[in-house]
Amino acid sequence: MKKFEKIIMGKTIIVTAEKELEPQIEILFAILEQVDRNKLIHGFSLQVGWSVYYLQERETGNFILTTPDYSRNPFEDITEDLTLALWVQLEQAHFLRKINVDGSSIKFSDKIILSKGVLELEKIYLQRNGDVEKGDSGWYIGPIEDDNTTELYALYAYQLLKIKPEIIQVLALPNDYMVVFEGNEIKAVLNENDVDVFKDSL
């Protein structure tokens, strides 16, 4: 774990994360440099990709960047360790770059609809629908074979970090995309024209 500091508009901003995430931290600092200086105060929040970051003043002029704690209850718990939030951002950006696709945002608190028991299966698919209300990611996860289940339930996106973390990387794909998983491996990513954009990236 490493502390990174940067002075932005006369204020010292402190970020704590694994040192391998320095490029992502530099992006965060660059975004903060674009913020109106009057907004860089205690309690300021900023959504970047999947996560929300909060500025907390610890002593005059010293601000720590915090984020919801995805290892606990992110609606109530916050943490100074930004590793998990930045890791998700990195995974999603890396995957989009790999298949050369512009993504569509998803927040940790967006809901994902699943058919009951699907996460225990070997072969599953994810499909994103754009016609959804706020707070819904548009993602549905279902079984490849015998998708006749009528029992559905919802999860928050962050809950997949514990249950099936390999899914996290694909969640920033745009609407009308479908992903096929076999075990923890991606087998195909179909775009809105049913073209597999994943096999070209291998």
Backbone torsions as a table, in degrees:
resi	resn	phi	psi	omega
1	MET	NA	140.1	-177.2
2	LYS	-138.6	146.8	175.2
3	LYS	-96.7	131.6	176.6
4	PHE	-114.5	135.7	179.6
5	GLU	-125.8	143.7	174.6
6	LYS	-146.7	137.3	176.4
7	ILE	-90.6	119.3	179.9
8	ILE	-124.2	118.7	-180.0
9	MET	52.3	41.7	175.6
10	GLY	80.0	2.8	-179.9
11	LYS	-113.7	137.0	178.4
12	THR	-86.2	117.8	178.8
13	ILE	-102.8	127.0	-176.3
14	ILE	-114.3	128.9	178.8
15	VAL	-124.3	135.2	176.9
16	THR	-115.6	127.8	178.3
17	ALA	-168.3	172.0	174.9
18	GLU	-62.9	141.3	-172.7
19	LYS	-63.7	-23.3	179.4
20	GLU	-65.4	-16.7	-176.9
21	LEU	-93.1	14.6	-178.1
22	GLU	-53.4	-41.8	179.2
23	PRO	-59.6	-37.7	178.7
24	GLN	-69.2	-34.5	178.9
25	ILE	-68.1	-38.6	177.3
26	GLU	-61.8	-36.2	176.7
27	ILE	-64.5	-43.1	178.0
28	LEU	-59.8	-45.7	179.0
29	PHE	-60.3	-41.7	-179.0
30	ALA	-63.2	-38.2	178.5
31	ILE	-66.6	-42.5	179.7
32	LEU	-63.2	-30.5	179.4
33	GLU	-67.8	-19.3	-179.9
34	GLN	-89.6	-8.5	-176.3
35	VAL	-76.2	143.6	174.4
36	ASP	-54.7	128.7	-173.2
37	ARG	-59.4	-28.8	179.8
38	ASN	-70.3	-16.8	179.8
39	LYS	-89.8	-17.0	-178.3
40	LEU	-76.9	71.6	-178.0
41	ILE	-132.1	171.5	178.6
42	HIS	-55.5	130.5	178.2
43	GLY	94.9	-8.7	178.1
44	PHE	-62.7	135.7	177.7
45	SER	-125.6	153.5	-173.3
46	LEU	-148.4	127.4	175.3
47	GLN	-94.1	127.2	175.4
48	VAL	-127.0	110.2	-177.8
49	GLY	60.6	-127.3	-171.7
50	TRP	-77.1	-24.2	-170.0
51	SER	-109.3	164.2	172.4
52	VAL	-115.2	138.1	179.6
53	TYR	-117.5	141.6	-178.1
54	TYR	-121.8	140.4	174.3
55	LEU	-93.1	127.9	177.3
56	GLN	-126.8	122.8	-179.5
57	GLU	-82.4	123.2	-178.6
58	ARG	-98.2	-42.1	172.7
59	GLU	-143.4	163.2	-171.6
60	THR	-50.3	122.0	176.9
61	GLY	81.3	-6.0	179.0
62	ASN	-109.1	120.0	-176.8
63	PHE	-120.4	135.7	175.9
64	ILE	-106.0	136.4	175.9
65	LEU	-90.0	126.6	179.3
66	THR	-121.5	169.7	-179.3
67	THR	-148.9	159.5	174.9
68	PRO	-56.6	146.2	-178.3
69	ASP	-91.2	102.4	-175.4
70	TYR	-75.2	-11.3	177.8
71	SER	-85.8	-9.6	177.9
72	ARG	-124.2	-125.4	177.1
73	ASN	-110.4	102.0	-173.6
74	PRO	-67.8	-10.6	176.7
75	PHE	-81.4	-17.1	-178.5
76	GLU	-124.2	-34.2	-173.3
77	ASP	-100.1	138.5	173.8
78	ILE	-121.4	161.8	-178.5
79	THR	-140.7	151.3	175.0
80	GLU	-86.4	-12.4	-179.7
81	ASP	-86.6	106.7	-175.6
82	LEU	-87.8	7.1	-173.7
83	THR	-53.8	-50.8	-174.9
84	LEU	-65.6	-44.1	179.7
85	ALA	-61.0	-44.1	-178.9
86	LEU	-72.1	-32.6	177.4
87	TRP	-62.5	-44.7	178.9
88	VAL	-60.3	-46.1	179.4
89	GLN	-57.7	-44.8	-179.8
90	LEU	-63.3	-47.8	-179.3
91	GLU	-58.8	-44.6	-177.2
92	GLN	-69.5	-42.4	179.2
93	ALA	-65.5	-40.6	-179.8
94	HIS	-62.6	-42.4	-178.6
95	PHE	-66.2	-42.8	178.9
96	LEU	-62.3	-40.0	178.6
97	ARG	-64.7	-41.0	-176.9
98	LYS	-58.5	-40.9	-178.3
99	ILE	-100.1	3.4	174.9
100	ASN	59.4	54.2	-178.5
101	VAL	-129.2	141.4	172.8
102	ASP	-81.2	130.3	-173.8
103	GLY	-86.2	-180.0	176.8
104	SER	-133.5	134.4	-168.1
105	SER	-67.5	152.7	172.0
106	ILE	-141.9	138.4	-179.5
107	LYS	-104.3	152.6	-177.4
108	PHE	-55.5	-28.0	-175.6
109	SER	-93.8	1.9	177.0
110	ASP	-70.3	147.1	-177.4
111	LYS	-90.8	147.1	175.5
112	ILE	-121.3	135.2	-180.0
113	ILE	-96.9	135.0	-179.5
114	LEU	-130.8	151.3	170.3
115	SER	-85.0	144.1	-172.1
116	LYS	-58.1	131.4	176.2
117	GLY	82.1	0.3	-172.0
118	VAL	-66.0	-32.9	-174.6
119	LEU	-72.2	-10.3	176.0
120	GLU	-89.0	-8.4	-174.7
121	LEU	-84.2	157.7	-179.7
122	GLU	-76.4	-43.4	-175.8
123	LYS	-113.7	117.3	179.8
124	ILE	-134.9	164.5	173.8
125	TYR	-133.3	154.6	174.1
126	LEU	-121.4	138.3	177.1
127	GLN	-136.9	138.2	-177.3
128	ARG	-109.1	128.8	-179.3
129	ASN	-111.5	132.3	-175.6
130	GLY	-82.2	-16.3	-173.5
131	ASP	-89.1	74.3	-175.4
132	VAL	-135.6	163.3	178.3
133	GLU	-90.4	168.5	-178.5
134	LYS	-58.5	137.5	-179.5
135	GLY	93.3	-6.1	176.8
136	ASP	-111.4	129.0	-177.1
137	SER	-73.9	-21.7	-173.6
138	GLY	90.1	-8.5	-177.8
139	TRP	-82.3	138.5	171.6
140	TYR	-125.1	137.0	176.5
141	ILE	-116.8	123.2	-177.7
142	GLY	-138.6	169.7	179.1
143	PRO	-80.2	145.3	176.7
144	ILE	-66.9	-42.7	-176.3
145	GLU	-102.9	143.5	175.2
146	ASP	52.0	56.9	178.9
147	ASP	-84.8	66.5	-179.5
148	ASN	-114.8	12.7	180.0
149	THR	-71.5	140.6	178.1
150	THR	-105.8	-6.6	-178.5
151	GLU	-88.7	116.5	-179.4
152	LEU	-119.4	155.6	172.6
153	TYR	-147.1	169.9	-177.1
154	ALA	-120.7	146.4	173.5
155	LEU	-126.0	155.6	166.1
156	TYR	-79.1	146.2	-177.1
157	ALA	-53.7	-40.4	-175.4
158	TYR	-63.8	-24.9	-177.6
159	GLN	-65.0	-22.2	178.5
160	LEU	-68.6	-19.1	177.8
161	LEU	-57.3	-37.3	-179.2
162	LYS	-88.1	-35.7	-170.8
163	ILE	-85.6	-46.4	-176.2
164	LYS	-152.0	75.2	-171.4
165	PRO	-62.2	-23.8	-178.6
166	GLU	-64.4	-18.3	179.6
167	ILE	-74.7	-27.8	-173.1
168	ILE	-52.1	-39.9	-174.0
169	GLN	-61.6	-28.0	-173.4
170	VAL	-93.9	-4.2	-170.1
171	LEU	-70.9	-12.7	177.7
172	ALA	-92.7	7.0	175.7
173	LEU	-63.7	152.2	-177.4
174	PRO	-74.7	175.1	178.9
175	ASN	-61.3	153.3	177.4
176	ASP	71.2	11.9	174.7
177	TYR	-93.6	149.7	176.6
178	MET	-128.7	139.0	178.6
179	VAL	-122.3	134.7	177.6
180	VAL	-110.0	125.7	177.1
181	PHE	-111.4	141.8	168.1
182	GLU	-124.8	112.4	-171.1
183	GLY	64.2	-130.0	178.5
184	ASN	-102.0	16.6	-179.4
185	GLU	-108.9	139.4	175.0
186	ILE	-79.1	130.5	179.3
187	LYS	-104.5	-29.0	-179.3
188	ALA	-160.2	149.7	170.6
189	VAL	-130.7	110.8	-177.0
190	LEU	-99.5	131.1	178.1
191	ASN	-83.7	-170.8	-175.4
192	GLU	-65.2	-16.2	177.5
193	ASN	-102.1	15.4	-180.0
194	ASP	62.3	27.1	175.2
195	VAL	-93.2	132.6	179.6
196	ASP	-79.0	102.9	-178.1
197	VAL	-85.7	-6.4	-178.2
198	PHE	-81.7	-41.4	-174.6
199	LYS	-65.1	-27.2	177.8
200	ASP	-72.3	-18.8	-175.6
201	SER	-91.0	-7.6	-175.2
202	LEU	-77.3	NA	NA
